[in-house]
Amino acid sequence: MIRSYRWAAGVFALLVVLSTGVAVSSTAVADETTATAPKVDLVLDVSGSMRATDLGGQSRMAAAKQAFDEVLDATPEEVLLGIRTLGANYPGDDRKKGCEDTAQLFPVGPLDRTEAKAAVATLTPTGWTPIGPALLKAADDLEGGEGSKRIVLISDGEDTCQPLDPCEVAREIAAKGVGLTIDTLGLVPDAKLRVQLSCIAEATGGTYTSVERREELSDRVSQLVERAADPVVVPKAVQGAEACEQAPALESGLFTDREEFGQQRWYRVDVEPGQELRASVSVAADRAVNPDYGVLLRAVTVKGREIVRGEAAGAGRTDVMSTGLRYPKAEADDDETAETVCLVVTNSFSPAGGVKTTPGLPLELTVDVVDAGDSASDVAAFGLGRGWWLLGVLVVVGFVAGVLWGWVSRWRVAVWRTN
Amino acid sequence: MRIVRILTGTLLLLGLAVSPAVADSSPSASSSPEADGPTEAGTSFRTAAEVDQGTKATAQGSTGDYMYWSFPAEAGQRPTARAVVTLPKETASASTWQLDVYDGLRRRQACQYGAQTRTAATGAATVDLSCTLRTVRAWSEPWANDPLPGTYYIRLTATNLATGDRGLAFGAETEVESKDIGGPAAVDGSLAEPLVPGIAVTSAQSQDSDDSTDTAKLFSLEPDGGWGSGWWSDRWVWTGIGGLLAALAGVGGYALTRGSGRPAQVPPGH
């Protein structure tokens, strides 16, 4: 479906270009697409350990280079792609310098395949593994534009630049911008690396992959780059208030916010008589949380009376907890003013031991105000009947009616004849 | 005798009238799944891969991924979502897989039948999961969470996974098929708009301009024949037959009170 839309959009763009003159409109179209174009930053670990040969007889670095060549060939045209390295330049032992060693190999922008490939070919495994600082810089690389943003981190070792926890860095990056995802790929089946990279991925709603063969690396990175190219609805950032009076007024749309543990988030929506409010909310568990949790969404009047609520609770591993509600406002005869409905979101997630509680959990809110449907006057469609009991009753009633009718008319004939 | 003939004739006519309804209530979903479904799954409600009922969707992922698909369901259908997970070869311990279904308001929907959660033993090749929802109703009280016409989401993930088994490649296949419940589930009332997320935004856009096809939507599929296509149910046939039978029984009852032929005491020619 989405593909055919893209195709149709392409044809449409082509028609526009052809019909209104190439010079003017092609630049206009280009500008518009750059603003909403998806951006991907590939972050490659070039630390000393990448020299190890354990990916099908190749060194990790050689495998990564080969995979990058394939990925660059397969990258869709509309994706703005950049490459950043970490640990590529400083070979020394100075921890401070080693932990600042991250460089932009190829800036995020329209892809020049030959140049990008040539740049990748020059890389030699060198230094430290400063994952946290590299992620911060990568987020800066992706600054600007309204399209979806994705960082793909490929590493063979855990961060060597503690105490800056790359997992918390990832969470903070995600909290700053809208629609940024970090996907991670580990080149070594090592328990610590696994834990750290999955934590980074989960902090942003991304995925973690453990690569054991070279083909897996190029397949997975290509898949992630293509995933970035799929058009998605980008939510609007909004900040809920502590109470209904200060709450931001929302219209129909998709919104994101952050909600801390045990915090209430209030929003307000105006609903006209004869309209129906539909709201759904998802609170994501982007860090380690205790295994039992819940989300509650309530619609409340400005005076504090609860109208309707949606609640969800769960246990075990999860990415989000969601619930929703709908509230049709009855048609009014004379009072035509819209009612302000306050929506309040609370969660009962609790942080697992040693997990930072700020920034808050990501919250996604969908609001739709549509016309209210027909209310039912009967349980059955149009009040119609169905089944053998219905037929039986109708037959008996019809028969009795016929007999009575017959007797009445017989009696009338008899009376007429006597007279 | 004439009454019997009339009755048989009428019943035959009724039989003709019933037959379309009977055909209507047989399962409508095609039994041969098409293979041209999406080959990628979404990673959240927002990015869920859209798939039609009766189409097989496939996806490749890494264990620990959350896979999302969305499909449309119409009133009177009872959807069953099935998933087959092809597990990675080199797992170190058992893992638990779960299939969840959510409605258009992202409310979790209960499964009537089916193994929604299954634990795969170490070294198992595949896991089969399935979930049969309640019948989708055309209308329900706003305070209820009955399934309503609109979007449904499938989420597939491993809910219990050893750290050592994370990030391994696995495959998944899902398919949704519906049983048409028809008349017994035909309730009164209807929704003005199906329970599709973002429908207030998309309908406003399509009113503003014709060129809304290139903007991303939260959900763009429709069931066969569009939303809200059904005023018809076999309740019309049942009620109609009932009315006719009542009329016939009435005629029969009337005839009984008259006896057969002329009364004996009436002289001929009168």
Interface residues (C-beta under 8 A of the other chain):
Chain A: M1 I2 Y5 R6 A8 A9 F12 T181 G186 P189 A191 R194 V195 L197 S198 G205 G206 T207 Y208 T209 S210 E216 D219 R220 Q223 E226 R227 D230 P231 V232 V233 V234 P235 S252 G253 L254 E276 R278 A279 S280 V281 S282 V308 G310 A312 G316 R317 T318 D319 V320 S322 T323 G324 L325 R326 Y327 P328 E364 T366 V367 D368 V369 V370 D371 A372 G373 D374 S375 A376 S377 D378 V379 A380 A381 F382 G383 L384 G385 R386 G387 L390 L391 L394 V395 V396 V397 G398 F399 V400 A401 G402 V403 L404 W405 G406 W407 R410
Chain B: E40 T43 S44 F45 R46 T47 E50 Q60 G61 S62 G64 D65 Y66 Y102 D103 G104 L105 R106 R107 R108 A138 W139 P142 W143 N145 T157 A158 T159 N160 L161 T163 G164 R166 G167 L168 A169 G183 P184 A186 V187 D188 G189 S190 L191 A192 E193 L195 P197 G198 I199 A200 V201 S203 A204 D211 T213 D214 T215 A216 K217 L218 S220 L221 W231 S233 D234 R235 W236 W238 T239 I241 G242 G243 L245 A246 A247 L248 A249 G250 V251 G252 G253 Y254 A255 L256 T257 R258
